[in-house]
Amino acid sequence: MDFSIASILLLDGLTNGAIYALLGMAIVLVFAVTRIIFIPQGEFVAYGALTLAIFQTGKTPGTVWLLLIVAAVAALMEFTTVLRHGAGTARALTGAARTFVPAAVICGVAWWAAPHNFPLPVQALLTILIVTAFGPLVYRVAYESLADRSPLILLIVSVGVHFAMTGLGLLFFGAEGFRNPTFWDFRLAAGPVTFSGQAIIIFAASAVLILALWLFFERTLYGRALRATAVNRLGARLMGISTRTAGQLTFAMAGLIGALSGLLIGPTTTVFYDSGFLIGLKGFVAAVIAGLASYPVALVGALAVGTVEAFGSFWASAFKEVIVFTIILPVLLWRSLASGHSDEDH
């Protein structure tokens, strides 16, 4: 290996690592606020890439119909829950409408826009709206009623949600893979390395989103409320912060990050209905390196994961996934030895 090859591999690793960083921070965010290890984060990535790919063909993406179904289920659950608490039919219908109508409006706009073949940025915006809308609905259907259960129970639910979303992806998208067009057809030569327009967009979008997350948590009331929920759920409740709203907002942000990641990674590789699992796992490795707690460490860990993956694919391409996931073993061992152990019920 010479300097030229090493430079190319490093750029490729950092490009992928920037996407893994977004996923890692999303997993840290969800766990910090809700105590949920959100394994299906990668499915949002696949849904984002595949939704845009179907828009490119001039057809209505399957995620539109899936979103309608999930919204209807969530609205029915909201209706029955409000009725069960004796709030009256009118209030129950209002709650169901608040759950269903936003998703229905997004689906209606997407259904109308699909055959018109709007420019790529418009299709990307519609994709982000569709996939982001899944976040709060997934939380309402799968997690909200179990919000106070142990992390182990929530992890088991996450596994079930992952398999459900993967199966639905196969049903609505099929087994065929898609590769999206690049957002910026540009090349910049810098010695042995050539920066593509897509790579520049990935770095820029990741940096902007990371900065936006920092500003959100540091400068906004909702961000501070999420931080308070992450520190002490009971204390946040006593201070009037709705943990339910915090959970829905957190999952909406996870859906947004997943959708954006899917748009960024779509032009660089062929995405299948089940591609999100491996991509999400690499983000999870970065989150574990950060102890599911630190956003900066998750960023550094994700860049390290991307770099190891790139060099591993050069030296032993058949074992590159094994090499990446092996990173997690010494990290878990070190954290196990460095931290005290407590009983499960604590």
HELIX and SHEET records of a PDB file:
HELIX    1   1 PHE A    3  THR A   34  1                                  32    
HELIX    2   2 GLN A   41  GLN A   56  1                                  16    
HELIX    3   3 GLY A   62  ARG A   84  1                                  23    
HELIX    4   4 THR A   89  ALA A  113  1                                  25    
HELIX    5   5 ALA A  114  HIS A  116  5                                   3    
HELIX    6   6 LEU A  120  VAL A  138  1                                  19    
HELIX    7   7 TYR A  139  TYR A  143  3                                   5    
HELIX    8   8 GLU A  144  LEU A  146  5                                   3    
HELIX    9   9 PRO A  151  PHE A  173  1                                  23    
HELIX   10  10 GLY A  197  ARG A  219  1                                  23    
HELIX   11  11 LEU A  221  VAL A  231  1                                  11    
HELIX   12  12 ARG A  233  LEU A  238  1                                   6    
HELIX   13  13 THR A  243  ILE A  265  1                                  23    
HELIX   14  14 SER A  275  ILE A  289  1                                  15    
HELIX   15  15 TYR A  295  TRP A  315  1                                  21    
HELIX   16  16 SER A  317  PHE A  319  5                                   3    
HELIX   17  17 LYS A  320  THR A  326  1                                   7    
HELIX   18  18 ILE A  328  ALA A  338  1                                  11    
SHEET    1   A 2 ARG A 187  ALA A 190  0                                        
SHEET    2   A 2 VAL A 193  SER A 196 -1                                        
END                                                                             
